[in-house]
C-alpha cells in the first residue's frame, strides 16, 4: 500500500482565513479526522481563502475520497508547501490512477529534494507495478498474437475447406455433366443401333418379299420346267430300257445262231402280268 503524507494545520489556515471561517476550518479538520473525507473536502471548498495550505489540505481530502483528478489539481495549486511532500502526494495520485511513469517521475523528484523512506517505498512499489504490467502486457500481446495466428490458421483452414468443398462440388457437377453426356451419347448410340437394326430388318423383309414375289413370278416356268424335266427322265429311262432290250436281242441272236433256237421270240421286257409289249414283233 502506498504511503501518503497528511498535513492539515488549522492554525496555518487560520493565519490566512478570516475569523468567520474559523468554525468552518475546525469542522473540516474534525471531518477529516473522522474519515468523512468528502464532507471535509466540501467544507474546505466553501472557504474563500486561496492559500497553498488550503489547496494542499483540500488535495488530501479529495485524495482520501478517491477523487484523484481533483486532488492533482489541488496539489498543483499548493506551491509553497514543502516541495518533497507535495511531490510525494502527486506521485501517489498518479499511482492510484495507474499512471505509473508519472508516479515514478514525481517520486524520483521528491527523493532528489529529500531522502524519505516512504517515498523510496512507493517508488519501488511503482516500479514493480510497472514491471508487472509490462509482463502482463507482453503476455497478453503474445496471447493475442497466438489467438490471431490461430484465427488466421482457422480462417485459412476454413478457406481451404471451402475451396475443397467448392472443388468437390465442381467435380460433382463435372461428373454429373459427364454422366449425363455419356448417358445421352449411350442413348443416341442405342437409338441409332435400334434404328440401324430396324432398317436392316426392314431391308431383309423387303428382300424376302422381293424374293417371294420373284418366286411367284417364276412359278409357272418352274412347273413347266419340272414337267419337262420329268418327261426327259422318262425318255432317258425308256431309252435305257430300249438299249438293254437291244443288247439282249443281240445276245439272243448270237445264241440262236449257235444253238438253232426257234425263229420266233417275244420281247424280253414283259411286265409282271405276262402281257406283251405293244412294240414286240414276231421274229
C-alpha atoms as one frame of an Amber mdcrd trajectory, in Angstrom:
protein
   0.000   0.000   0.000   1.273   3.452  -0.835   2.000   5.893   1.935   0.673
   9.440   1.888   1.761  12.413   3.899  -1.158  14.155   5.524  -0.628  17.625
   6.901  -3.703  19.523   7.960  -2.992  22.581  10.045  -5.979  24.540  11.180
  -3.572  27.006  12.720  -1.907  27.560   9.364  -5.199  28.014   7.658  -6.326
  30.337  10.418  -3.456  32.662   9.647  -4.791  33.208   6.109  -8.504  32.960
   6.826 -10.914  35.404   8.291 -12.339  34.968  11.781 -15.722  33.998  10.313
 -14.162  30.978   8.593 -12.553  29.628  11.746 -15.508  27.388  12.622 -15.595
  26.003   9.039 -11.922  25.130   9.266 -12.449  23.343  12.569 -15.362  21.380
  11.128 -13.277  20.403   8.050 -10.421  19.265  10.272 -12.774  17.262  12.506
 -14.467  15.627   9.498 -11.079  14.620   8.065 -10.036  13.074  11.377 -13.350
  11.210  11.469 -12.608   9.949   7.899 -15.527  11.872   6.482 -13.302  12.910
   3.597 -15.982  14.061   1.181 -17.522  16.317   3.873 -14.102  17.678   4.726
 -13.382  18.468   1.073 -16.771  20.152   0.695 -16.157  22.384   3.757 -12.713
  23.350   2.514 -14.060  24.255  -0.912 -16.550  26.629   0.731 -13.765  28.749
   2.150 -12.855  31.922   0.336  -9.190  31.599   1.233  -6.858  30.671  -1.668
  -3.758  29.837   0.344  -1.375  26.953  -0.609  -2.189  25.367   2.755  -5.882
  25.271   1.925  -5.181  23.716  -1.525  -2.884  21.123  -0.005  -5.416  20.153
   2.697  -8.162  20.077   0.010  -5.958  17.835  -2.137  -5.516  15.405   0.773
  -9.295  15.307   1.442 -10.014  14.736  -2.261  -7.327  12.028  -2.442  -8.845
  10.238   0.559 -12.303  10.421  -1.065 -10.674   8.779  -4.188 -11.249  11.837
  -6.337  -7.736  11.721  -7.780  -8.142  14.109 -10.712  -9.350  16.960  -8.469
  -6.699  16.054  -5.897  -3.981  16.558  -8.543  -5.453  19.972  -9.428  -5.386
  20.966  -5.773  -1.803  19.730  -5.274  -0.680  21.665  -8.350  -2.030  24.858
  -6.751  -0.359  24.123  -3.419   3.013  25.552  -4.351   4.771  26.894  -1.283
   4.139  23.766   0.788   7.164  21.520   1.411   8.010  20.528  -2.201   9.176
  16.978  -1.427   5.940  16.310   0.457   3.804  17.821  -2.303   5.598  15.777
  -4.997   5.221  12.638  -2.892   1.417  13.070  -2.793   1.296  13.976  -6.501
   3.105  10.700  -7.150   0.536   8.875  -5.023  -2.348  10.377  -7.017  -0.788
   9.260 -10.321  -0.099   5.833  -8.790  -3.787   5.396  -7.905  -4.702   6.297
 -11.482  -2.165   3.637 -12.653  -0.173   6.378 -14.376   2.996   4.670 -13.192
   5.512   6.572 -15.321   4.251   9.913 -13.916   4.199   8.486 -10.392   7.814
   7.261 -10.698   8.867  10.656 -12.066   7.233  12.502  -9.099   8.780  10.137
  -6.542  12.251  10.491  -8.058  11.979  14.321  -7.990  10.884  14.179  -4.347
  13.863  11.983  -3.416  16.265  14.374  -5.101  14.978  17.078  -2.770  14.902
  14.930   0.361  15.611  11.331   1.272  12.498   9.675   2.652  11.761   6.019
   3.378   8.070   6.283   2.455   8.911   7.892  -0.881  11.513   5.187  -1.601
   8.983   2.510  -0.700   6.363   3.996  -3.018   8.929   4.390  -5.809   9.957
   0.711  -5.627   6.293  -0.297  -5.466   5.528   1.785  -8.564   8.452   0.225
 -10.446   7.339  -3.307  -9.526   3.824  -2.465 -10.625   5.150  -1.120 -13.896
   7.256  -4.258 -14.493   4.294  -6.455 -13.656   2.073  -4.516 -16.025   4.690
  -4.754 -18.772   4.966  -8.521 -18.262   1.200  -8.854 -18.274   1.041  -6.685
 -21.369   3.706  -8.810 -23.038   1.870 -11.997 -22.100  -1.364 -10.507 -23.348
   0.301  -9.469 -26.595   1.719 -12.989 -27.013  -1.692 -14.421 -26.197  -3.345
 -12.044 -28.654  -0.705 -12.937 -31.238  -1.351 -16.646 -30.751  -5.091 -16.065
 -30.930  -4.631 -14.000 -34.079  -2.440 -16.738 -35.574  -4.996 -19.333 -34.551
  -7.784 -17.265 -36.075  -5.670 -16.835 -39.181  -4.965 -20.584 -39.326  -8.625
 -21.347 -38.680  -9.601 -18.913 -41.410  -7.058 -20.451 -43.799  -8.250 -23.945
 -42.883 -11.805 -22.801 -43.355 -10.897 -21.233 -46.666  -9.084 -24.442 -47.659
 -12.104 -26.486 -46.627 -14.360 -24.145 -48.559 -12.038 -24.418 -51.545 -12.003
 -28.215 -51.202 -15.777 -28.169 -50.902 -16.032 -25.910 -53.943 -13.666 -28.228
 -55.833 -15.686 -31.264 -54.777 -18.914 -29.537 -55.741 -17.367 -28.529 -59.062
 -16.077 -32.079 -59.539 -19.537 -33.444 -58.766 -21.016 -31.070 -61.323 -18.419
 -32.135 -63.883 -19.031 -35.811 -63.092 -22.777 -35.302 -63.405 -22.317 -33.476
 -66.715 -20.094 -36.290 -67.927 -22.583 -38.902 -66.767 -25.412 -37.017 -68.445
 -23.306 -36.696 -71.592 -22.339 -40.390 -71.536 -25.938 -41.301 -70.869 -27.096
 -39.103 -73.727 -24.441 -40.478 -76.076 -25.287 -44.008 -74.947 -28.950 -43.384
 -75.613 -28.138 -41.886 -79.003 -25.964 -44.909 -79.850 -28.675 -47.258 -78.647
 -31.299 -45.412 -80.655 -29.029 -45.422 -83.706 -28.348 -49.132 -83.220 -32.060
 -49.841 -82.954 -32.693 -47.669 -85.994 -29.948 -49.478 -87.957 -31.322 -52.843
 -86.848 -34.817 -51.750 -87.853 -33.543 -50.554 -91.231 -31.667 -53.827 -91.667
 -34.711 -55.809 -90.614 -36.932 -53.791 -92.959 -34.399 -54.269 -95.740 -34.264
 -58.033 -95.092 -38.047 -58.203 -95.043 -38.164 -56.213 -98.243 -35.569 -58.559
 -99.772 -37.531 -61.594 -98.659 -40.677 -60.046-100.075 -38.922 -59.308-103.367
 -37.586 -62.856-103.434 -41.003 -64.262-102.660 -42.568 -62.114-105.355 -39.842
 -63.247-107.734 -40.607 -66.887-106.927 -44.281 -66.252-107.524 -43.469 -64.817
-110.948 -41.220 -67.811-111.836 -43.657 -70.457-110.562 -45.315 -71.285-113.946
 -41.913 -71.656-115.540 -40.802 -73.887-112.705 -43.841 -76.122-113.241 -43.180
 -76.299-116.927 -39.600 -76.920-116.289 -40.485 -79.617-113.756 -42.770 -81.295
-116.316 -40.157 -81.109-118.972 -37.651 -82.438-116.540 -39.967 -85.313-115.664
 -40.569 -86.089-119.328 -36.851 -86.003-120.012 -36.268 -88.536-117.235 -38.928
 -90.873-118.639 -37.419 -90.607-122.111 -33.992 -91.363-120.673 -35.447 -94.336
-118.793 -37.151 -95.589-121.883 -34.035 -95.106-123.955 -32.105 -97.121-121.387
 -34.647 -99.930-121.477 -34.564 -99.968-125.244 -30.801-100.126-125.156 -30.982
-103.077-122.762 -33.530-104.771-124.966 -31.375-104.204-127.974 -28.380-105.685
-126.176 -30.449-108.651-125.033 -31.758-109.119-128.509 -28.290-109.194-129.948
 -27.259-111.675-127.303 -30.173-113.932-128.126 -29.487-113.619-131.827 -25.984
-114.808-131.266 -27.187-117.641-129.102 -29.839-118.613-131.605 -27.375-118.728
-134.357 -25.261-121.100-132.380 -27.997-123.295-130.956 -30.589-123.057-133.699
 -33.301-121.787-131.340 -36.884-121.175-132.607 -37.181-118.456-135.125 -39.908
-116.592-133.156 -39.306-114.851-129.768 -41.174-112.471-127.566 -39.742-109.344
-126.254 -37.845-109.886-123.017 -39.283-106.743-121.445 -42.602-108.310-120.371
 -44.387-106.896-117.428 -45.196-108.859-114.363 -48.691-109.864-115.648 -47.151
-111.536-118.692 -48.635-109.078-121.152 -46.773-108.404-124.372 -45.397-105.065
-125.153 -47.048-103.172-127.906 -43.669-102.811-129.574 -42.946-106.580-129.551
 -42.681-108.106-133.062 -42.532-111.695-134.284 -39.188-112.813-135.319
